[in-house]
Amino acid sequence: PYSFVRCGSSGINAEYGEDNAATWMFWLGANDGDVYATSPGFPAIAKEDVARLSNCVAGTDQSIFGAPPAPYSFVRCVDCDSGAILTGKDKKTPGRMCYIAKTAKNTLICLVDIKNINSSMEQKALESFDIGVGQVISNDV
């Protein structure tokens, strides 16, 4: 949703300026991996991997930490205001963070390319994603 993209990107850019601009891409679909909508250029992701990511966020399958889908590495599931968010990184694309959350009825995957990545930027991106997930949930998506 537009407000989600706007919320996320403006959160980093407003606080840290264009020197640390972020580009956001989204995937929204069913918990079993059927896709409903994606941003242009979002990399393909296998249905079974989406199901595993979704189950990890739900706390029912932790295998993603030992065997993540390439090229990602997932390190933790964080409790946020809008629920649990699985956090990870793309091992091949510098500065690309990956966030996964369950919405009211679906799974939302976000890739964020941060120009000058550091721990402050990672935290700001996570906070922005959490706000966006809250907006999606409040719209019963």
Phi, psi and omega in degrees: 000145184304315183297329179293312180299316181295317180299312184295308186289323181289333179300314179283312185296323182292320184278325187244357176079175184292343176297341178230046180297153179232142174247128185250137174230143185231152173229127178233129180193185181290157180297340179269000175109352175294128184269139176255319183202145175219158172286152174302136177085002179292127182297149178298144177222132184292144180305317182294330176289321177298317180299317179294318178297315179298317179293327177295315178299322180286347179086013184257352181208112182260009183296341182297332180290326179269336183219070181284156175292138179294143004259031188264159173226125181249136187245332183195162172246121187255134174280119181238177181302324184267004181123189181286142176230124175278129183244143179199184181224153172274122183284347182255339182247106181302135177082003181266118176261154179231130179231138179229135178217157172267136175262195180302322185224356190222187173244137179240126178244135182230133170248130180237119174265112182255124186304305180240084188286139170204179185295328177294319179293320177300316180294318180296319178297317178299315179298318179295318178298317179300318177299315179297319178299319177301320178294318180296315180297319181294340176266011176058038179266000000 
